[in-house]
Amino acid sequence: MTDSMLSKAAANNVPNIAGTPLSVQKLGTMPSPGKSLRAMGVYYLTYLSAVAGGSRIAAKLFVPEGAAPAAGWPVTVWCHGLGDPAMDFRRWPYMGDDWQNTRGYLTGRWAHAGYATLMPWLPGAGPSEPLMSYSPLSLARNAQAVADGLLALQQLPTALAGLNAELEPLPLLNHQQQVLRSDCVSTPLLVYLAAHWQAFPSMRGVRALVADDFQPSVAYNMSYLNPYFLKLTGRLAAAMRCIWSRTTWALAKEQGWALSEFFSPAAIDLFGQPVETPVGSRDRIFASRLVPPPRSELAPLLENAVTAAIRRVPTGADIRDWVFSPPMLEWMALGNLQALVNSPFYQSYYATSDPFFAENIPPFDPGVPLIVIPRMGSTAVNTGGLPSFDERYQNMTLPKLKTLQSWGWQIELIKSNAQAGTSFSGGSAQKAVLKRLSQILGGPV
């Protein structure tokens, strides 16, 4: 958020209460992409959140243009995937001509079909505070920011009526028709929110859940993907370890845990080297580009460090052994899914980030349908040497869905492949999701 926005909020006596909107700035209007679709306005919204004792969260807001239904536009909120926080951050301050390329633009295109869409940068991602500290494993913190974002939308008409004329007339939003959406690493956040949304009044209008690639889980990743990482070349194994190490590094920093519980002294020195960023010095693991893996800025440094230590070309196993602490290596060596989940190490540090097991969260039924768009049947891979999307579906997504079904969840699958796309890529999968939502919400928008 810019100083001018803060000054304007202060001048209008905006209260320091979580969920209070601070500013709205219109970034532009995207024309209708076809018949029966609407143009959409794109806005940059900032609001206060209870995260970390009080933080400013930034969001994109995509709003259909034209006359709204009598009850207002249905509202969706998208919990973004991992992306690349460092590259995302390099677009600072997220304004000007670059606004179409930053997070949320694709998923925001639901506004063309009549859904107002909020895409908050989760805490520590992009311009959201605490700056450069985002971890998808920080479920409680991320959930608070999402709930406060919906509250900010509900308060827009009264809180910002005199603050910013660019949003006038304010769009009419239907907060009794809310849809919660997730992508990839935000899968656990979706489940966490479903378990706790009764604690957040702003979320009580949620009528459906939508999830693309219902895969990530700490325990499933370790039991299923770790053996593949061990077989990768040194450089690619280093790239993959950097990506997932960053999530734990950020979680440990947030929780105040000793990094030595997870990483070796050498890895702590490498990952923690200070790097200058637009907001000051940050740990190298936060400031380095990590995805796509072949373009990782940190992987070559890690591979070179391991090569110097062992005096030969490292294997995937060498990378693992150099990066992690003895307790982490002992846990990883368990291999078996149930043994990983039952481990005291996992229960101490990862259980609250992995709400797919009765050992971690009381089984529950959210009472609303979950629409899942898995890339089942696809032999494509996103990184060479790793399992295909269909193999991941069979070994990671499907077992988790069966667990949730055993808890009473209503789960609907919409097959997605390279041709069908995702719920937000504009293909047949998106059309199927929107059609199903129109039925759930009580008719077309």
Sequence and secondary structure as in RCSB ss.txt:
>XXXX:A:sequence
MTDSMLSKAAANNVPNIAGTPLSVQKLGTMPSPGKSLRAMGVYYLTYLSAVAGGSRIAAKLFVPEGAAPAAGWPV
TVWCHGLGDPAMDFRRWPYMGDDWQNTRGYLTGRWAHAGYATLMPWLPGAGPSEPLMSYSPLSLARNAQAVADGL
LALQQLPTALAGLNAELEPLPLLNHQQQVLRSDCVSTPLLVYLAAHWQAFPSMRGVRALVADDFQPSVAYNMSYL
NPYFLKLTGRLAAAMRCIWSRTTWALAKEQGWALSEFFSPAAIDLFGQPVETPVGSRDRIFASRLVPPPRSELAP
LLENAVTAAIRRVPTGADIRDWVFSPPMLEWMALGNLQALVNSPFYQSYYATSDPFFAENIPPFDPGVPLIVIPR
MGSTAVNTGGLPSFDERYQNMTLPKLKTLQSWGWQIELIKSNAQAGTSFSGGSAQKAVLKRLSQILGGPV
>XXXX:A:secstr
  HHHHHHHHHTT    TT EEEEEEEEEE  SSTT   EEEEEEEEEE GGGSEEEEEEEEEE S   TT EEE
EEEE     HHHHHTTTT  GGGGGTSTTHHHHGGGGGT EEEEE  TTSTT SSTT   TT HHHHHHHHHHHH
HHHHHHHHHSTTT GGG S   EEEEEEEEEEEGGGHHHHHHHHHHGGG GGGTTEEEEEEES    HHHIIIII
HHHHHHSBHHHHHHHHHHHHHHHHHHHHHHT  GGGTB HHHHHHHT EEEETTEEEEHHHHS   SGGG SSHH
HHHHHHHHHHTS  BHHHHHHHHB HHHHHHHTT SHHHHHH HHHHHHTGGG TTSTTTS     SS EEEE  
TT    SSTTS  HHHHIIIIIHHHHHHHHHTT  EEE    TTT  TTSSSHHHHHHHHHHHHHTTS  
